[in-house]
Amino acid sequence: MQDMQVFLTALIGVLLLATLGVLIAGMVGMVRETDPRRSNKLMQWRVILQGMTILLFVILMTLLRS
């Protein structure tokens, strides 16, 4: 059980950094006014990464309660 908690914590950290990277890339793209399709794709990836992070966080909190 302890190994799973450590794994989920590390995975959440990686997903948080990935979300931050996609967010920054999207902001830089907006400032440079690049292709709107790329901006839209980055927004989709950000939402997906945030959803995965929240889901894993809920799973981790559930494991910690028991």
C-alpha atoms as one frame of an Amber mdcrd trajectory, in Angstrom:
protein
   0.000   0.000   0.000   2.839   2.397   0.866   4.475   1.831  -2.534   1.238
   2.739  -4.295   0.980   5.990  -2.324   4.549   6.948  -3.218   3.935   6.095
  -6.882   0.715   8.118  -7.025   2.368  11.077  -5.305   5.232  11.057  -7.806
   2.822  10.678 -10.731   0.736  13.600  -9.467   3.893  15.703  -9.297   4.807
  14.805 -12.877   1.287  15.618 -14.081   1.346  18.960 -12.263   4.609  19.877
 -13.971   3.248  18.747 -17.342   0.136  20.872 -16.821   2.294  23.863 -15.945
   4.422  23.313 -19.058   1.387  23.141 -21.337  -0.096  26.224 -19.656   3.094
  28.221 -20.180   3.369  27.043 -23.806  -0.207  28.177 -24.388   0.422  31.568
 -22.828   3.559  32.099 -24.910   1.592  31.113 -28.002  -1.129  33.626 -27.184
   1.417  36.422 -26.747   3.098  35.567 -30.055  -0.303  35.132 -31.728   0.569
  31.856 -33.411  -1.798  29.351 -35.017  -5.174  29.305 -33.168  -5.503  25.549
 -33.781  -2.302  24.968 -31.816  -3.619  27.138 -29.013  -6.847  25.141 -28.968
  -4.941  21.836 -28.886  -2.832  23.066 -25.966  -6.014  24.057 -24.117  -7.403
  20.550 -24.664  -4.199  18.971 -23.337  -4.244  21.258 -20.300  -7.799  20.235
 -19.447  -6.956  16.530 -19.904  -3.849  16.792 -17.712  -5.753  18.687 -15.018
  -8.498  16.058 -15.047  -5.983  13.234 -14.718  -4.242  15.045 -11.863  -7.494
  15.590  -9.966  -8.555  11.974 -10.500  -5.254  10.632  -9.176  -5.397  13.062
  -6.255  -8.858  11.769  -5.314  -7.603   8.172  -5.552  -4.601   9.039  -3.358
  -6.806  10.717  -0.753  -9.086   7.671  -0.737  -6.089   5.382  -0.133  -4.846
   7.594   2.685  -8.213   7.511   4.455  -8.173   3.736   4.802
